[in-house]
Amino acid sequence: MPFRSRATLERWLDEFRMLQEGATARVVVQDSSYGDDGGLVVVPLRNATTTVYLRPPTAGDPCWRVVFEPQHDETALTAAELHGLVAELAGAVDLCVFLTAKSPSP
């Protein structure tokens, strides 16, 4: 997997925030097998109990992926809450597309 430093991801996220007001994603520290300052892009969801993060491209897959971590409890939403979740996921999609465009092609 190509290494992206936390500083690079934060810079890209700052650029994304200029394009999409209200973006709530953040970069958190990630252990890196390279021994460097790695980062992980996390998209907090107010309307779900799962954690969502964006996984960078790998050797066999050139696309960024939105990853949903498993959850122990069910999520039961009202129609209004589901609309909120859809909006949050749309933001994750937009960020995924943005990060794919920022990443060099293999």
N, C-alpha and C positions, 0 to 999 in steps of 0.2 A: 504494500500500500504506500503510495507516495506520501511523504511527510509534509505536513503543513503546520507551521509553528502557531502557537497561540497568538502571537503578535500579528501574523498574516491573517488569521481568521478574524481577529478583532478589527483589523483594518477593513477587510471585506465586509464585515457586518456593519461597520460605520457607514460604508458606501451604500449598503442596502437600505439602512435607516434613512438616508437622505432621499432615497427613491420611494420608500414606503413608510409613511408616517405611522407611528404607533406600533412598529414591529417590536415584539417582546423577547425575541431570541437573545441568547447570551452565550458567551464562550466560557467554558469551565476548564479547569486543569485536567488533563488526561495523562495517565502514565504512558510514556513512550518507550518502545523497545529501542529507540535510537539514543535514548539518554538525553534527549533535548526537551525543550519546553513545548510539549504537545498540547493541543486544545481540542475540545469537543463542542460542537454547536448544539445547544439544547433549546427546544421550543417549549416553554411552559404552557400547559393547558389549564385554564380555569374551569373548563366544563367537562373534564374527564379525570380519572384517577390514575391514568397511566403516564409514564414519562416518554416523551418523544425526542429523539435526537437525529441529527443528520450525519450519515456515514459517508466518508469520502470514497472516491473511486478506488477500486482494487485492481490488481493486475488483470483479472479476467472480466472486469465490469467497469467500463469507463464513466458510469453515471453516479452522481450522488444519490443516496437513497434516504427516504424518511423511514426511520425505524421506530416501531412501537414496542416498548418493553412489555413483558407479560404483566398482568395485574391479577391480584388475588380476588378482588371483589367485582361484582357486576357494576356496570354504570347504567343507571336509569335516569333519563333526562326528560324534562318537559319539552314541548315544542320550542319554546323560547331558548332553553338551554342548548338544545340541539342546533338551533340556528347559530348560537354563539360558538359551539364546537366547530361547525362547518366553516365559520369565518376564521377561526384560529388555524384550522387545517389548510385553508386556502392560503394563509400567510406562510405556512410551512412549505407549501407547494411553490409559491413564488420565490422563497429563499432557496429552495433546492434548485430551481431553474437558474437563479442568479449565480449560485456557487458553481454549478456545472459550467456556466459561461465563463467564470473567472478562472477555472482550472485549466491548465494546459492539457491538450489532447495527448494521449499516449503515442 
